[in-house]
Amino acid sequence: MHRAYTFADVLETDAATRTVALAAFTQTPESFRSAAFGVVENVQDSAAAIMGSRALGAPIFLSIDGDSVGVWAVGARGAPRLIERVPVKRLPELFARNRDAWTPQALHRVKAAGHARDVVQIDFVDLGLLPAIEHEVQNKLHQTMADVLDLLLPKTASSDAEKAAFRLTFRLLAAKILIDRGHPAASEWKPDDVMAVLEGIQSYYGLGFLGADVAAVAHESIDAAWARLRTAITLRNISSDSLAFVYENTLVTADTRKLFGTHSTPRPVAEYVLRQLDLSRYDPETVRIAEPFAGAGIFLVAALRELRDLLPSDWPAERRHQFLISRLAGAELDVFACEVATLSLILADYPNANGWHLSSIDLFAKGALDEFLRGATVVLCNPPFEDFTKEERGEYADAFAISPSKAMVALSSAIDAGPDAIGFVLPRGVLQQRKYRKLRERLASHYHRVELVSLPDRIFEKATFPCALVLAVERRAQVESGRPVRLTARTVADAGRAQFLESGDVTSSRQAVREVADGNLWIGELDALWSYLEDSPTLGSFADIFRGLQWRSQREGVSHQPGPLKERGVYRPVDSLAPFQLAKPVWLIADPDRNLYPGPLSRPWEKPKVLINNQRSSRGPWRLVAAPDEGGLWASQQFSGIWPTASYDIYVLAAILNGPLANAFVTEHSTDHDFTNAMLAKLPLPRSLDTAQIRNAVIEYIAALENKHQSLLVLDESDEELIRLLLWIDALVLKGYDLPPRLEHQLLAYFDGCRRPTEHDFQGWLPKDLRGFVPLHEWLTKDDAINRGPWVLDVFRPMSDEENDAISRFIA
């Protein structure tokens, strides 16, 4: 407990320093993360005073008002809520009543990221307060640290100067922490003398390189950076792991990641993995957590916090430190990345000194990865996603013999090491792609429980590659193929990206227990639909699918003027392709010498076909766009041509491919940007169709689109007609699939909240107040009034008193 405790009000723009009469914490070091109680005393407006003190992080405030005490619940938003008021003399009774709920362990764990396990739930603790403070801390500190780095790092700085700036930034940040927290070691420093401060922090942590680092950066720049940092918000109440994450995220910029080979796991991803693995299930005396390819060590920082929260609250700091450094280990090839990770761990473990086991190891060298993982009970990893280069294949022959993919080698070695739990960030292809099948089979045969999480693009702040999480726990005593596995599949949709990064919430989740002999671990959101359509005809049985022209130099494949060996065609879907429409044709180079492959030149481009994009057109579920072509257009490799081989009409085929079922299929069955021909060939087709009706509706829809283009008004009455026609086209196609109403409803709900790529408004297929599962075709063609409103009350009317009496006599 601390009297007259000061802290930065990070929830306000100016982050002014505030003071409470008393603050109590669940553990040391004190921070908003461990704050349990705040006390205000003899203030005119207790509610206002507590509202202004929310950034302390305490979920419970006590206000001493004369001879009574108010108990207040504090939330992220809204005014504090008075729970009860008791006389001062009855304070012992208040704490006795809440003995179980107000223990340090209970309060700390119920606050921890809003995801408590096996603790007494406190109904008035607002689990949103901690994330709100965390968000503001990161925003304010990120800008401060960016300013400091800019002052230390001229734009023309050399590689050595950049590294020196990063090391100096750490020292300055660490020094401010010790000063703001009133650490005894800082009491002897002269805060105005930056060189004395640097010498002091150097001595405290036993770090090297100081002389070379100071020499590499201008003295006036160091002075300016320290002045900027000193005037920033007080760090007294900021959690140490938050400082570590801010340090890593701010300093390891996109340029330095490339320059120094460092990479980083987003903090919310690391925290999600640790939360799902649940370190509390492991014996603290034997647990050993290893992070190969550690990069900046974010998994280790997250694991440090998880483990520290599990330790007895009465352990002194030194004992906790010794425990943690003996349980956590990381390895990374790049020396500077190891240094960044070490400094992050030092910050996260305030006020303890160094001692962290971060090794610079070439993990792909023969036997190195196996040796590092030996004895690990938990393996956390965000490995390189790249394949081995031609030069590396010879240098790392043993690793390359396992797989050309570095990520697959890392996962395979982790399974071989036999840990109790695995948590990996991997390319999204691991969920379903064939090349990962054997690894998925191995996971199923080695672990009782496997969780897969599909993450959206842009989950990594500095990269956009598609990725997924693979978690496995409860290792089997014996390797058993074909045994039941408890599977969990979760999806974070693109629309849910921000929510996941803020709170770790996923968009959807499915579970199953089943035997896995073929590596099929993924549970799709629409698996029941695809199972129902398993015996349906497929696109590959009724059409040939080929990609367009690919040139040796793609920029030289297009021309805006006709000429020899040039063909009229479309070059980019973004310019030329919309649902049911092709526009802005150009001239494509058909010279065999300038084309990379001869096959596309021999396709029957002059024949009727459907052209589609062969890379997704959006991050949402509307990814496939199709247009019929009777004009003999050619196409670049950014398109695929689909030529019907049977009686299929190209207008009907375009209706199917633009519809919800085809778009859901390619979304659920493609794990990267591209649509493969093999995947498209498996697309289910309707069992029966009224082809004449569909063809006429599509032709009418195309004509209405052309009329809209010619209209002088941006919005006109034609939109209503276009909506009606598109609904009718979808209804006719879905009728051909003959889906059970429940599955059709599930399919249409899959697109809720997602914009359809049309030139007119489209708000969905069915009214929001529609009751029950009504097929779209039936709703469009029949009276649906019975399905709307409180129809149950009309059908099932209460019995009269006479009927009730008669039934009572009959039963008696």
LOLODREN-213641 format. One line per field, with one value per residue (C-alpha): residue number from 1; x, y, z. Coordinates in steps of 0.02 Angstrom, whole numbers, plus 50000, padded with zeros to 5 digits. Each point is the difference from the previous one (the first is absolute). Example, Ala and Ser with C-alpha at 12.3 -4.5 7.8 and 13.67 -1.06 7.14 Angstrom:
<pts>
pos = 1,2
xx = 50615,50069
yy = 49775,50172
zz = 50390,49967
</pts>
This chain:
<pts>
pos = 1,2,3,4,5,6,7,8,9,10,11,12,13,14,15,16,17,18,19,20,21,22,23,24,25,26,27,28,29,30,31,32,33,34,35,36,37,38,39,40,41,42,43,44,45,46,47,48,49,50,51,52,53,54,55,56,57,58,59,60,61,62,63,64,65,66,67,68,69,70,71,72,73,74,75,76,77,78,79,80,81,82,83,84,85,86,87,88,89,90,91,92,93,94,95,96,97,98,99,100,101,102,103,104,105,106,107,108,109,110,111,112,113,114,115,116,117,118,119,120,121,122,123,124,125,126,127,128,129,130,131,132,133,134,135,136,137,138,139,140,141,142,143,144,145,146,147,148,149,150,151,152,153,154,155,156,157,158,159,160,161,162,163,164,165,166,167,168,169,170,171,172,173,174,175,176,177,178,179,180,181,182,183,184,185,186,187,188,189,190,191,192,193,194,195,196,197,198,199,200,201,202,203,204,205,206,207,208,209,210,211,212,213,214,215,216,217,218,219,220,221,222,223,224,225,226,227,228,229,230,231,232,233,234,235,236,237,238,239,240,241,242,243,244,245,246,247,248,249,250,251,252,253,254,255,256,257,258,259,260,261,262,263,264,265,266,267,268,269,270,271,272,273,274,275,276,277,278,279,280,281,282,283,284,285,286,287,288,289,290,291,292,293,294,295,296,297,298,299,300,301,302,303,304,305,306,307,308,309,310,311,312,313,314,315,316,317,318,319,320,321,322,323,324,325,326,327,328,329,330,331,332,333,334,335,336,337,338,339,340,341,342,343,344,345,346,347,348,349,350,351,352,353,354,355,356,357,358,359,360,361,362,363,364,365,366,367,368,369,370,371,372,373,374,375,376,377,378,379,380,381,382,383,384,385,386,387,388,389,390,391,392,393,394,395,396,397,398,399,400,401,402,403,404,405,406,407,408,409,410,411,412,413,414,415,416,417,418,419,420,421,422,423,424,425,426,427,428,429,430,431,432,433,434,435,436,437,438,439,440,441,442,443,444,445,446,447,448,449,450,451,452,453,454,455,456,457,458,459,460,461,462,463,464,465,466,467,468,469,470,471,472,473,474,475,476,477,478,479,480,481,482,483,484,485,486,487,488,489,490,491,492,493,494,495,496,497,498,499,500,501,502,503,504,505,506,507,508,509,510,511,512,513,514,515,516,517,518,519,520,521,522,523,524,525,526,527,528,529,530,531,532,533,534,535,536,537,538,539,540,541,542,543,544,545,546,547,548,549,550,551,552,553,554,555,556,557,558,559,560,561,562,563,564,565,566,567,568,569,570,571,572,573,574,575,576,577,578,579,580,581,582,583,584,585,586,587,588,589,590,591,592,593,594,595,596,597,598,599,600,601,602,603,604,605,606,607,608,609,610,611,612,613,614,615,616,617,618,619,620,621,622,623,624,625,626,627,628,629,630,631,632,633,634,635,636,637,638,639,640,641,642,643,644,645,646,647,648,649,650,651,652,653,654,655,656,657,658,659,660,661,662,663,664,665,666,667,668,669,670,671,672,673,674,675,676,677,678,679,680,681,682,683,684,685,686,687,688,689,690,691,692,693,694,695,696,697,698,699,700,701,702,703,704,705,706,707,708,709,710,711,712,713,714,715,716,717,718,719,720,721,722,723,724,725,726,727,728,729,730,731,732,733,734,735,736,737,738,739,740,741,742,743,744,745,746,747,748,749,750,751,752,753,754,755,756,757,758,759,760,761,762,763,764,765,766,767,768,769,770,771,772,773,774,775,776,777,778,779,780,781,782,783,784,785,786,787,788,789,790,791,792,793,794,795,796,797,798,799,800,801,802,803,804,805,806,807,808,809,810,811,812
xx = 50000,50057,49938,49987,50031,50031,49969,49974,49819,50026,49812,50010,50085,50129,50038,50016,50069,49866,50004,49890,50004,50041,50030,50009,50076,49991,50187,50159,50054,49851,49906,49827,50001,50023,49898,49862,49930,50005,49947,49941,49975,49897,49967,49850,49940,50056,49930,50093,50162,49990,49955,50159,50101,49946,50173,50066,49928,49915,49830,49941,50008,49959,49947,50020,49863,49993,49942,49951,50090,49933,50044,50010,50016,50109,49979,50078,49852,49867,49999,50057,49859,49967,49978,49969,50038,50050,50046,50187,49981,49932,50148,50063,49830,50010,50168,49945,49849,50113,50145,50000,49966,50124,50155,50151,49997,49814,50007,50158,49940,49826,50081,50127,49948,49820,50028,50001,50011,49933,49983,49857,49909,49972,49845,50039,50179,49997,50112,50012,50097,50169,49996,49945,50148,50117,49943,50033,50168,50057,49941,50082,50162,50016,50000,50123,50120,49985,50048,50149,50059,49983,50110,50132,49992,50033,49925,50174,50061,50107,49956,50116,49923,49826,50047,50081,49840,49895,50115,50002,49810,49987,50120,49907,49832,50065,50074,49836,49910,50119,49990,49810,49979,50118,50121,50145,50128,49937,50008,50187,49984,49997,49845,50060,50163,49953,50174,49993,49829,50065,50148,49881,49884,50151,50065,49830,49965,50180,49981,50138,50034,49968,50159,49978,49814,50028,50137,49886,49865,50023,50004,49871,49883,50014,49965,49847,49934,50018,49914,49854,49984,50013,49853,49891,49873,50057,50035,49970,49834,50037,50014,50174,49940,49907,50164,50085,49869,50007,50190,49996,49858,50066,50182,49990,49933,49970,50172,50092,49906,50071,50171,50031,49894,49885,49818,49863,49844,49856,49970,49815,50048,50131,49879,49863,50115,50059,49822,49942,50147,49968,50168,49911,49974,50187,50109,50096,50148,50024,49928,50124,49942,50103,49981,50105,50014,49958,50021,49966,49940,49817,49945,50127,49939,49820,50051,50097,49844,49892,50125,50028,49813,49997,50136,49961,49969,50117,50153,50130,50054,50168,49921,49875,50141,50104,49849,49956,50174,50016,49835,50012,50123,50009,50109,50020,50136,50014,50105,49908,49830,50062,50052,49829,49916,50115,49967,49812,50010,50101,49865,49863,50091,50027,50092,50105,50167,50045,50025,49886,50046,49991,50124,50059,49985,49985,49852,49997,50177,50011,49931,49987,49811,49981,50129,49917,49827,50059,49908,49876,49825,49924,50062,49945,50053,49975,50122,50058,49865,50120,50063,50185,50094,50105,50158,49920,49947,50181,50048,49854,49985,49929,49865,49958,49980,49854,49913,50039,49898,50090,49837,49963,50175,49972,49832,50064,50147,49886,49889,50155,50059,49848,49940,49837,49936,50035,49949,50051,49967,50003,49948,49813,50027,50032,49812,49955,50137,50056,50185,49967,49894,50134,50038,49816,49993,50149,49916,49845,50100,50106,49871,49825,49946,50039,49941,50015,49967,49984,50061,49960,50126,50078,50003,50186,50031,50152,49947,49844,50032,49857,50034,49921,50028,50030,49984,50015,49988,49985,50136,49957,50099,50020,49991,49829,49939,49814,49953,49865,50063,49910,50005,49964,49997,49983,49990,50043,49914,50072,49858,50047,50185,49994,49896,50124,50148,49911,49927,50049,49821,49978,49860,49940,50045,49961,50041,49999,50069,50048,50130,50128,50089,50016,50062,49830,50003,49908,49815,49926,49856,49897,50061,49822,49958,50149,49961,49822,50067,50133,49915,49956,50071,50155,50063,50147,49880,49912,50134,50184,50091,50159,50099,50037,50160,50159,50146,50185,49979,49822,50008,50040,49848,49876,49979,49871,50026,49959,50135,50079,49992,49881,49828,49854,49984,49993,50156,49951,49839,49997,49985,49895,49898,49838,49858,49927,50102,50162,50067,50151,50081,50180,50120,50094,50167,49979,50181,50062,50175,49936,49882,50065,49892,49929,49843,49894,50031,49912,49840,49837,49983,49882,49869,49867,50069,49991,50145,50035,50133,50125,50049,49875,49919,49976,50046,49818,49896,49954,50160,49949,49942,49942,49944,49941,50096,49938,50116,50158,50099,50169,50059,50158,50056,49900,49845,49945,49892,49863,49939,49843,50028,49820,49831,50037,49960,50130,49866,49940,50178,50033,49844,50065,50175,49938,49882,50018,50037,50147,50072,49983,50084,50155,50012,49993,50113,50140,50130,50094,49964,49994,49860,50080,49925,49989,49897,49886,49972,49924,49871,49827,49873,49810,49919,49863,49971,49872,50134,49880,49938,50175,50069,49857,50020,50188,49978,49867,50115,50144,49885,49941,50182,50035,49847,50065,50168,49913,49892,50048,49947,50115,49850,49844,49853,50102,50082,49838,49987,50182,49975,49844,50088,50154,49892,49906,50161,50066,49834,49995,50179,49970,49840,50107,50107,49843,50076,49908,49929,50114,50157,49944,49968,50173,50079,49915,50041,50184,49997,49917,50079,50108,49984,49960,50101,49854,49975,49837,49943,49982,49938,49987,49873,49867,49914,50075,49833,49972,49964,50058,50103,49915,50087,50035,49906,49848,50003,50008,49860,49877,49906,50121,49888,49980,50187,50007,49953,49924,49924,50017,49866,49883,50025,50010,49863,49975,49860,49840,49953,49868,50129,50121,49865,49954,50181,50023,49847,50059,50174,49930
yy = 50000,50176,50163,50154,49894,50096,49937,50062,50024,49917,50003,50189,50088,50091,49846,50112,49928,49960,49944,49887,49994,49815,49866,49813,49877,49812,49982,50095,50091,50114,50045,50023,49813,49955,50143,49930,50144,50188,50115,50181,50094,50151,50066,50105,49884,49820,49940,50135,49968,49814,50032,50103,49859,49856,49990,49930,49836,49951,49920,50047,50170,50047,50178,50057,50127,50053,49853,49888,49910,49978,49848,50042,49896,50083,49964,50046,50107,50090,50070,49896,49901,50005,49820,50031,50118,49942,50088,50011,49892,49859,49994,49835,49922,50065,49917,49841,49984,50017,49898,49874,50125,50131,49894,50060,49841,50013,50183,49982,49854,50069,50157,49910,50044,49965,49812,49925,49814,49914,50157,50076,50111,50176,50061,50185,49991,50078,49890,50138,50120,49917,49990,50182,50056,49885,50075,50178,49953,49926,50150,50129,49906,49951,50182,50046,49860,50041,50181,49942,49886,50138,50113,49865,49935,50115,49943,49974,49894,49847,49825,50017,50167,49925,49860,50125,50105,49848,49955,50179,50008,49847,50075,50164,49913,49884,50149,50095,49847,49989,50188,50009,49850,50072,49854,50016,49974,50158,50110,50029,50054,50180,50004,50155,49914,49874,49924,49968,49922,49886,49948,49963,49889,49918,49953,49942,49879,49955,50039,50018,50112,50165,50088,49950,50043,50174,50033,49951,50129,50187,50058,50137,49868,49895,50154,50044,49822,49992,50168,49939,49840,50086,50114,49854,49915,49924,49814,49961,49912,49926,49811,49936,49883,50144,50095,49848,49985,50185,49994,49855,50063,50178,49961,49847,50096,49932,50058,49924,49837,49986,50070,49892,49850,50025,49954,50021,49910,50120,50013,49950,49843,49951,50033,49900,49850,50004,50018,49849,49892,50046,49987,49968,49819,49965,49964,50162,49899,49912,50115,50065,50119,50014,50123,49956,50134,50121,50161,50137,49874,50049,49822,49998,50166,49938,49836,50094,50094,49843,49905,50147,50014,49818,50021,50025,50184,49997,49951,50140,50072,49911,49829,50030,50056,49845,49890,50085,50004,49813,49964,50108,49983,50072,49980,50107,50011,50189,50070,50166,49914,49904,50164,50078,49847,50006,50184,49970,49865,50114,50132,49872,49935,50167,50030,49844,49993,49898,49813,49953,49854,50069,49914,50044,49830,49947,49886,49923,49935,49812,49949,50180,50011,49827,50044,50165,49920,49853,49996,50138,49975,50144,50058,50171,50050,50121,49923,50072,49974,49993,49847,49960,50092,49908,50040,49951,49830,49947,50085,49923,49834,49908,50129,50011,49810,50021,50134,50145,50109,50072,50010,49816,49953,50100,49918,49826,50021,50065,49846,49889,50085,49934,50155,49996,50149,50089,50175,50052,50143,49926,50039,49982,49857,49888,49994,49906,49996,49828,50031,50016,49843,49887,50129,50013,49810,50003,50130,49891,49844,50086,50111,49976,50180,50111,50178,50090,50186,50085,50179,50140,50097,50151,49914,50038,50186,49994,49862,49940,49816,49879,49901,49883,49936,49817,49947,49823,49940,49839,49898,49816,49871,49903,50056,49942,50029,50000,50034,50129,50178,50143,50136,50184,50112,50187,50139,50183,50085,50155,50100,49930,50040,50155,49911,49855,50118,50095,49859,49833,49961,49887,50018,49819,49835,49817,49842,49815,49835,49886,49882,50083,49883,50115,50159,50085,50102,50155,50023,50124,50114,49919,49820,49936,50083,49924,49830,50013,50044,49865,49899,50150,50021,50109,50138,49895,49872,50127,50126,50023,50125,50087,50153,50141,50058,50022,50097,50000,50182,50033,50186,49964,49887,50139,50131,50132,49988,49856,49916,49834,49862,50101,49943,50097,49955,50050,50030,50041,49948,50162,50095,49882,49878,50025,49877,49954,50138,50018,50173,50097,49869,50026,49911,49851,49942,49826,49985,49826,50068,50123,49879,49895,49849,49941,49920,50157,50051,49843,50020,50022,50184,50029,49884,50047,49994,50078,50105,50008,50078,49869,50099,50052,50169,50043,49942,49962,49854,50083,49947,49931,50104,49925,50069,49909,50034,49965,50127,49895,50100,49935,50020,50022,49883,50104,49917,49821,49948,49870,49914,49893,49826,49940,50083,50140,50175,50134,50117,49863,49960,50185,50003,49852,50072,50172,49924,49978,49814,50012,50148,49909,49847,50091,50096,49841,49896,50121,50040,50134,50131,49884,49888,49840,49907,49844,50091,50080,49831,49936,50140,49919,50034,49995,49831,50075,50171,50097,50059,50100,50104,50031,50046,50123,50077,50023,50078,50116,50045,50041,50109,50091,50031,50074,50113,50057,50044,50107,50088,50177,49970,49912,49924,49964,49883,49868,49952,49922,49899,49945,49944,49904,49913,49954,49928,49899,49934,49946,49920,49898,49939,49954,49910,49891,49946,49946,50040,49967,50167,50000,49982,50132,50119,49961,50035,50169,50047,49968,50165,50105,50172,49974,50114,49914,50068,50069,50169,50019,49985,49824,49974,49812,49872,49985,50122,50011,49961,49840,49855,49823,49934,50048,49959,50157,49936,49960,50170,50089,49900,49967,50097,50015,50100,49852,50000,50179,50077,49913,49859,49873,50093,49991,49813,49945,50095,49978,49881,50070,49972,49873,49899,50004,49936,49860,49942,50007,49889,49879,49983,49980
zz = 50000,49963,50075,49890,49846,49838,49824,49822,49946,49831,49967,49977,49856,50105,50108,50153,50162,50129,50181,50106,50189,50000,49869,50030,49877,49976,49971,49964,49897,50018,49841,49929,49966,50184,50075,50111,50104,49994,50140,49992,50160,50050,49825,49954,49860,50025,49834,49903,50094,49965,49818,49985,50078,49887,49922,50164,49936,50163,49969,50175,50083,50178,50041,50180,50028,50181,50105,49852,49860,49823,49896,49814,49843,49867,49815,49835,49951,50097,50175,50150,50079,50187,50058,50184,50143,50174,50162,50032,50155,49890,49881,50074,49960,49820,49971,50090,49884,49847,50067,49856,49861,50058,50022,49899,49896,49959,49953,49899,49897,49970,49930,49893,49823,50048,49986,50173,50034,50155,50104,50096,49875,50064,49912,50013,49934,49826,49894,49870,50112,49982,49808,49993,50105,49904,49835,50058,50076,49836,49899,50112,50029,49818,49947,50138,49954,49815,50041,50102,49861,49871,50107,50017,49823,49851,49836,49928,50147,49968,50057,50151,50045,49991,50118,50118,49998,50046,50145,50063,49989,50110,50127,50005,50018,50136,50092,49997,50069,50149,50031,49987,50114,50129,49992,50124,49861,49913,50155,49974,49818,49942,49887,49907,49950,49866,49996,50187,49978,49862,50107,50142,49899,49919,50171,50063,49857,49959,49815,49872,49850,50089,49944,49818,50004,50072,49873,49855,50044,50018,50182,49969,49925,50158,50107,49895,50006,50190,50019,49894,50100,50170,49959,49943,50111,50163,49983,50183,49971,49827,49996,49959,49863,49917,49995,49924,49864,49961,49990,49880,49892,49986,49972,49890,49852,49827,49944,50146,49983,49825,50045,50152,49957,50150,49996,50127,50056,50035,50185,49993,49903,50129,50142,49916,49976,50181,50062,49900,50052,50183,50088,50166,49947,50008,50150,50035,50063,49833,49868,49871,49864,49842,49857,49848,49865,50140,49902,50126,50130,50013,50041,50141,50069,49997,50081,50133,50050,50000,50108,50117,50032,50054,50132,50185,50034,50152,49898,49999,49832,49999,50027,49861,49886,50032,49970,49836,49923,50033,49911,49842,49856,49825,49848,49844,49868,49994,50142,50003,50006,50153,50077,49969,50077,50152,50028,49984,50133,50114,49986,50031,50154,50087,50116,49980,49912,49847,49992,49857,49888,49823,49886,49826,49915,49819,50035,49826,50021,50025,50169,50066,50008,50078,50132,50043,50018,50104,50166,49957,50068,49901,49829,49937,49826,49857,49876,49833,49868,49853,49909,50001,49863,49874,50100,50166,49934,49993,50162,50096,49912,50152,50028,49816,49996,50121,49896,49881,50120,50151,50096,49970,50059,50160,50037,49959,50118,50136,49988,50004,50160,50091,50096,50096,49900,49837,49946,49824,49880,49825,49821,49980,49880,50151,50028,49841,49869,49945,50030,50187,50011,50077,50134,50042,50012,50118,50110,50011,50042,50134,50088,50070,49969,49851,49968,49834,49979,49831,50013,49877,49899,50085,50170,49996,50009,49887,49880,49909,49969,50040,50158,50125,50176,50041,50181,50066,50181,50099,49918,49979,50097,49838,49820,49939,49824,49965,50181,50040,50019,50085,49867,50014,49846,50020,49872,50019,49854,49920,50076,50171,49988,50110,50132,50007,50016,50139,50104,49923,49947,49849,49873,50001,50079,49961,50095,49960,50062,49857,49932,49890,49881,49850,50082,49991,50160,49940,50037,49878,50044,49863,50015,50017,49833,49910,50075,49933,49827,50001,49862,49893,49824,49996,49888,49942,49926,49891,49953,49958,50111,49942,50050,49880,49918,50101,49929,50036,50047,50059,49964,49819,49979,49965,49865,49963,49812,49882,49900,49950,50130,50108,50056,50072,50184,50183,50104,50181,50089,50098,49835,49896,50106,50095,50034,49829,49914,49903,49957,49939,49888,49947,49882,50072,49929,49922,49941,50053,50028,50130,50087,50143,49962,49832,50072,50024,49819,49940,50101,49903,50044,49854,50076,50129,50176,50171,50063,50187,50111,50059,50154,50131,49967,50185,50174,50040,49938,49833,49911,49831,49852,49835,49832,49842,49840,49824,49918,49991,50128,50056,50180,50102,50138,50124,49927,49978,49854,50026,49842,50019,49929,50012,49985,50123,49940,50041,50070,50117,50049,50038,50109,50101,50018,50055,50126,50188,49997,49879,50096,50166,49923,49939,50165,50103,49888,49955,50133,49905,49868,49849,49936,49937,49852,50108,50131,49870,49918,50163,50009,50022,49863,50016,49971,49892,49925,49903,49879,49892,50146,50065,49828,49970,50173,49976,49828,50071,50146,49881,49895,50157,50048,49829,50017,50170,49923,49870,50128,50047,50180,50122,50090,49901,49998,49909,50166,50063,49840,50013,50180,49952,49855,50102,50139,49871,49921,50171,50043,49839,50026,50183,49953,49886,50147,50095,50168,50162,50059,50153,49893,49876,50145,50070,49830,49981,50180,49959,49903,50135,50011,49845,49851,49836,49852,49901,49918,50093,50179,50068,50178,50001,49948,50135,50119,50173,50082,49902,50117,49969,49856,49838,49834,49899,49847,50106,50082,49832,49922,50142,50133,50145,50116,50118,50028,50062,50166,50152,49899,50141,50100,49852,49975,50181,50092,50189,50048,50071,50182,49948,49901,50147,50117,49880,49983,50189,50026,49866,50075,50175
</pts>
